[in-house]
Amino acid sequence: MTAVATKRVYLFHEGNAKMRDLLGGKGANLAEMTNIGLPVPPGFTITTEVCNEYYANGQKLPAGLMDDVRAAMKFVEEKMGRTFGGSYRPLLVSVRSGAKFSMPGMMDTILNLGLNETTAKALIEETNNPRFVYDAYRRFIMMFSDVVLGLSKHDFDNKILQAYKEQKGYKSDLEMSAEDWKLISEKFLEYVREKTGRDFPTDPYEQLELAIEAVFKSWNNERAIVYRRTEKIPDNLGTAVNVQAMVFGNAGDDSGTGVAFTRDPSTGEKVMFGEYLMNAQGEDVVAGVRTPVPISELQSQNPELYRQFVEICNILERHYRDMQDLEFTIEHGRLFMLQCRSGKRTGPAAVKIAVDMVHEGLITKEEAVTRVTGSHLDQLLHPRIDPKALEGKKPLITGIPASPGAAVGKVVFDADTAAKLGVHGGAGEKVILVRDETNPDDVHGMLASQGVLTARGGKTSHAAVVARGFGIPCVVGAEGLKIDEEAKTFTVNGTTVHEGDVITLDGSTGAVYLGALPLIAPEVSGAFAELMSWADSIRKLRVRTNADNPRDARQAVELGAEGIGLCRTEHMFFEQDRLPIVQEMILAQDEAVRQNALDRLLPIQQKDFEEIFEVMAGKPVTIRLIDPPLHEFLPSHDELLAQVVELRVRGDNPQELAEKEKLLRAVEGMREANPMMGLRGCRLSIVFPGIVEMQTRAILQAAVAVKKRGIDVYPEIMIPLVGHVNELKTVRANLERVAKKVIEETGVAIDYKFGTMIEIPRAALVADQLADPQNGNAEFFSFGTNDLTQMTFGFSRDDAGKFLVPYLEQKILPTDPFETIDQEGVGKLMRMATESAKRVRPDIKLGICGEHGGDPDSVKFCHRIGLDYVSCSPFRVPIARLAAAQAAIENAAEGDK
């Protein structure tokens, strides 16, 4: 059984902002706001440890918990001058989740809890406002039934409420009278009885106990699990439960509710950003049921209330030293604060806010660097629509821009289809999810989509908040968008778009276009450049790029790359102008024919390297000699076999048949049972030395040519797939002869190095032999963590998708080892190799060039074990620069000076 703190329930004034682990983010912030004197309705928090105890006990609330709850409720009753379940001035409460890390909309909430026939009657007598009471009652029945009883709220809304409104001819909820809401409440109660076989619970404490348990259960609902997996939030944290006295935004025209940010969460601009609705509850704003109005309108509607709200915003931003996301309610002209938290923001906003707050003196440069995440930078580098393509282009429809960036994809109308077809974990297609409005159950589909488009909702709707949090381009509130989910179409001004049709949306302007428009990369300057300069001044790790051509190399340099950590020469062989020569070289039976092909490839390879050296302009370039098995350059065996069979059946072209049969025999001769562990890497260099001799000569001749043009060149020649020191010694000795011969022929000295890629576990174990100047004499190591992970785990990277998903879902593995370095296994090999290599060669250069080089967690690990650089794809270079700086800051805090 999990040990829990003695105290399981904390009144708001008993907590503080530092108790996030125990009270969750929401509870800790409610406590903090209470203690700094802000107008917060009283309440209490049941700790996250109780949630963990609930699961440890087989999903049973711990004995005595409700006694603690009753004691806390007494305090709330006294503060409010009301009685929970009373027949005079009854107290109603909200029951909300609240984990340590913000998970907006992922878990469950119940409002207006405590309503029954008795308390409803008492509230009517108190307020003389039966419409407000029955509006609150129908909301409570629907929310409680959805969260606790497992009845879909959509059935209440669509089958009962919408049908009733259509029958009456009502266009809006505001047209509903007290009698209408009373009748709807009765219909809701009848529906519950019909579906569950029992009456809706009327005892307030029974309602409360069931609601608390339901919130704990929601910690493990599907959408919460998907969210945690995406955000890398641990599953063992649990959620707290916050029980708070209700204040009512739907109590009349002098009441309202809203959501606001102290700065614009899309752009980072220092302006109040938010929306509110009068005579409404919070779910109306978030769900987009009614279109809210900008918070700025409150200034003209109620200047004193607006002044008070602005003052509170300023207090909270200065107190927390971060942009705040606020929920508030106005009850009969009185302002109440229901929540504050660090606001979710887009990548551009995160960078601007961090930089601005440094200039404002709120935070340090180090804090600014730690507040921006890799995913924020990834968003910042999102493409936008090419302005040239917009000339004379009229949008199909324009909605509210909710999350910046442009997206192109096929239209889909439900989250399951998006998840099935989409890029992440699905069929790999680019899709755009189109909905009337999204809800928490749609998150898995949103995550798989390039963009999201909704017909309803504002900038603080569910779709907007979630899309911004994940950097998904989003347009909401596209009024005039008529969606037919059954027909899988939407119609705009007579134009019908079917599922599978392609659209382009611009989350920065709100425009949606029919068809695919070209996208271009964003410009990165201003606040981005300033933040990255701070990161560069802090970090110790260098950052290189993986690039095989001048275009990628140039892009990487523009994004801050300090060299090339991996240039894969075999990628150059696949170009159409040289692939036939490569195939001729591979298939040659005569050494003279093979050498002739290599001689023709030499000037082509040399030109490739010259162009790359010129772009890198004195930065080091690590070039990996040919690595993959030769059959990858030849036609597919199965396709050739089918062609041979067809030619034999036809019998009309004996010459072509003979040529295909010869090619098929050659391909069959090269087939391997396990090609990833077969004739490739340094083994090719030993069996077919001519290939790498040609490549080495091309590299050195290119270096000489570029150096003669006045450009410094620092080639590092990498011998791949070494597992035994004798492999390295044999190949290096052969290639050293070639290098020295080029220098002798040209009379130009080149500062070159030979090294190896550590991608076989045995290489990590004998790293000292490989690095020893008297033995293997490797002057640098580059960890090829793609293959090192593959061989350490025994997982085929190409096939692991078949079982990695259940592995991650069942927590057999904490993360995908091909995305984040497995520090306990693969990482231990890397650490051992690093330490043993440095013992025999203290000046050895150490880097990583696998896909992990752009993963922030992996970059931080590389810093900790003492690597010199990481290398990653061009667009992940800024992410690696940021992560390297964050690693230096974190380790400095731990005493790594």
Beta strands, then each sheet from edge to edge (+ up, - down):
strand 1: 9-11
strand 2: 43-46
strand 3: 83-84
strand 4: 90-91
strand 5: 93-99
strand 6: 109-113
strand 7: 239-245
strand 8: 256-261
strand 9: 273-278
strand 10: 293-294
strand 11: 324-331
strand 12: 334-342
strand 13: 384-385
strand 14: 397-398
strand 15: 400-403
strand 16: 406-412
strand 17: 431-435
strand 18: 451-454
strand 19: 474-476
strand 20: 482-484
strand 21: 489-492
strand 22: 495-498
strand 23: 502-506
strand 24: 511-514
strand 25: 519-520
strand 26: 542-546
strand 27: 564-568
strand 28: 620-624
strand 29: 714-719
strand 30: 753-758
strand 31: 780-783
strand 32: 845-848
strand 33: 869-872
sheet 1: 1+ 2- 7+ 5- 6+
sheet 2: 3+ 4+
sheet 3: 10+ 9- 8+ 11- 12+
sheet 4: 13+ 25-
sheet 5: 14+ 24- 23+ 16- 17- 18- 19- 15+
sheet 6: 20+ 21- 22+
sheet 7: 26+ 27+ 28+ 29+ 30+ 31+ 32+ 33+ 26+
end
